[in-house]
Amino acid sequence: MMSFVLGGGCFWCLDSAYMQFHGVSDVVVGYMGGPKPNPSYEEVCGGNTGHVEVAEVIFDETVIPADTILDIFFTLHDPTQVNRQGNDVGTQYRSAMFYRDQTQQELFSNALERAKEIWSGKMATEITPATEFWVGEEYHQDFFAKNPNQGYCNAVVAPKMAKTRKAFSQFVRP
């Protein structure tokens, strides 16, 4: 099993999008990148902790390749937006990839180069060393699955799920 820690806007979108693919065994949402120990959602949303809303995507690379996980990431969000994704604005929504070793750093850099072929404009995605991962509150875990009729889920999460499902249909769970 492998895992990547990725930040691309609201972590609910990353969680729900990745959980629809074969080979992804779990997605844990939380916070990374800031100096404050064990920040709360409210503190992170205040924009003063330096943390990013992230998802740790845990997957079996013999079922879904690492490059595919990363290509989904660059399909799921707009890596050219600085400190935002759509109407979600703040440093906590920045595009970020947190590597744990040299291999991940290389995979992330290669994925960013592939994404440049798709997206026009300057890439805002940060590729930085992983710091401590702080697991988000329980009510954020599997948020879309628990709240499919919530307004934000219908307006923002569901379209991102559909976009990635269409682009990577060969990996979608039945």
CORVENWO-V233360 format. One record per residue. RES is the residue in one letter. BURIAL is + if it has 24 or more other C-alpha atoms within 12 Angstrom, else -. Layout:
res:RES burial:BURIAL
res:RES burial:BURIAL
This chain:
res:M burial:-
res:M burial:+
res:S burial:+
res:F burial:+
res:V burial:+
res:L burial:+
res:G burial:+
res:G burial:+
res:G burial:+
res:C burial:+
res:F burial:+
res:W burial:+
res:C burial:+
res:L burial:+
res:D burial:+
res:S burial:+
res:A burial:+
res:Y burial:+
res:M burial:+
res:Q burial:+
res:F burial:+
res:H burial:+
res:G burial:+
res:V burial:+
res:S burial:-
res:D burial:+
res:V burial:+
res:V burial:+
res:V burial:+
res:G burial:+
res:Y burial:+
res:M burial:+
res:G burial:+
res:G burial:+
res:P burial:-
res:K burial:-
res:P burial:-
res:N burial:-
res:P burial:+
res:S burial:+
res:Y burial:+
res:E burial:-
res:E burial:-
res:V burial:+
res:C burial:+
res:G burial:-
res:G burial:+
res:N burial:-
res:T burial:+
res:G burial:+
res:H burial:+
res:V burial:+
res:E burial:+
res:V burial:+
res:A burial:+
res:E burial:+
res:V burial:+
res:I burial:+
res:F burial:+
res:D burial:-
res:E burial:-
res:T burial:-
res:V burial:-
res:I burial:+
res:P burial:+
res:A burial:+
res:D burial:+
res:T burial:+
res:I burial:+
res:L burial:+
res:D burial:+
res:I burial:+
res:F burial:+
res:F burial:+
res:T burial:+
res:L burial:+
res:H burial:+
res:D burial:+
res:P burial:+
res:T burial:+
res:Q burial:+
res:V burial:+
res:N burial:+
res:R burial:+
res:Q burial:+
res:G burial:-
res:N burial:-
res:D burial:+
res:V burial:-
res:G burial:+
res:T burial:+
res:Q burial:+
res:Y burial:+
res:R burial:+
res:S burial:+
res:A burial:+
res:M burial:+
res:F burial:+
res:Y burial:+
res:R burial:+
res:D burial:-
res:Q burial:-
res:T burial:-
res:Q burial:+
res:Q burial:+
res:E burial:-
res:L burial:+
res:F burial:+
res:S burial:+
res:N burial:-
res:A burial:+
res:L burial:+
res:E burial:-
res:R burial:-
res:A burial:+
res:K burial:-
res:E burial:-
res:I burial:-
res:W burial:-
res:S burial:-
res:G burial:-
res:K burial:-
res:M burial:+
res:A burial:+
res:T burial:+
res:E burial:+
res:I burial:+
res:T burial:+
res:P burial:+
res:A burial:+
res:T burial:+
res:E burial:+
res:F burial:+
res:W burial:+
res:V burial:+
res:G burial:+
res:E burial:-
res:E burial:-
res:Y burial:-
res:H burial:+
res:Q burial:+
res:D burial:+
res:F burial:+
res:F burial:+
res:A burial:-
res:K burial:-
res:N burial:-
res:P burial:-
res:N burial:-
res:Q burial:-
res:G burial:-
res:Y burial:-
res:C burial:+
res:N burial:-
res:A burial:-
res:V burial:+
res:V burial:+
res:A burial:+
res:P burial:-
res:K burial:+
res:M burial:+
res:A burial:+
res:K burial:+
res:T burial:+
res:R burial:+
res:K burial:-
res:A burial:-
res:F burial:+
res:S burial:-
res:Q burial:-
res:F burial:+
res:V burial:+
res:R burial:-
res:P burial:-
